[in-house]
Amino acid sequence: MISITEFSVDKIKDPFGILAGDRYEFRLDVDLPEDDELFVENGVYIRVIYKVDGESSGIVKYELYERMNDRYVDAELEDEEEQLIDSFCKAHFSEAEE
């Protein structure tokens, strides 16, 4: 199971008002056990686009990257890991820098 060690969050600007609701970009540094299929020697971070529109919110998309060289990791999170990320983003989007 993943463990979030650090994060940053920024509100995505929508100067033309095209998108409904607000979007936030998270960068989540995570620790993974060595036996996890997502484990990468140099570490992994997850880039998440999170949408908040009134009472509804959720992950729009996420991508995994190697921490040392920003190389894209072609992998998907398990359902429970995705739920953990969704809950984390829901609890922390209000900390975004505008």
Secondary structure in CASP SS format (residue, H / E / C, confidence):
PFRMAT SS
TARGET T0000
AUTHOR 0000-0000-0000
METHOD secondary structure of the structure
MODEL  1
M C 1.00
I C 1.00
S E 1.00
I E 1.00
T E 1.00
E E 1.00
F E 1.00
S E 1.00
V E 1.00
D E 1.00
K E 1.00
I E 1.00
K C 1.00
D C 1.00
P C 1.00
F C 1.00
G C 1.00
I C 1.00
L C 1.00
A C 1.00
G C 1.00
D E 1.00
R E 1.00
Y E 1.00
E E 1.00
F E 1.00
R E 1.00
L E 1.00
D E 1.00
V E 1.00
D E 1.00
L C 1.00
P C 1.00
E C 1.00
D C 1.00
D C 1.00
E C 1.00
L C 1.00
F C 1.00
V C 1.00
E C 1.00
N C 1.00
G C 1.00
V E 1.00
Y E 1.00
I E 1.00
R E 1.00
V E 1.00
I E 1.00
Y E 1.00
K E 1.00
V E 1.00
D E 1.00
G C 1.00
E C 1.00
S E 1.00
S E 1.00
G E 1.00
I E 1.00
V E 1.00
K E 1.00
Y E 1.00
E E 1.00
L E 1.00
Y E 1.00
E E 1.00
R C 1.00
M C 1.00
N C 1.00
D C 1.00
R C 1.00
Y E 1.00
V E 1.00
D C 1.00
A C 1.00
E C 1.00
L C 1.00
E C 1.00
D H 1.00
E H 1.00
E H 1.00
E H 1.00
Q H 1.00
L H 1.00
I H 1.00
D H 1.00
S H 1.00
F H 1.00
C H 1.00
K H 1.00
A H 1.00
H H 1.00
F H 1.00
S H 1.00
E H 1.00
A C 1.00
E E 1.00
E C 1.00
END
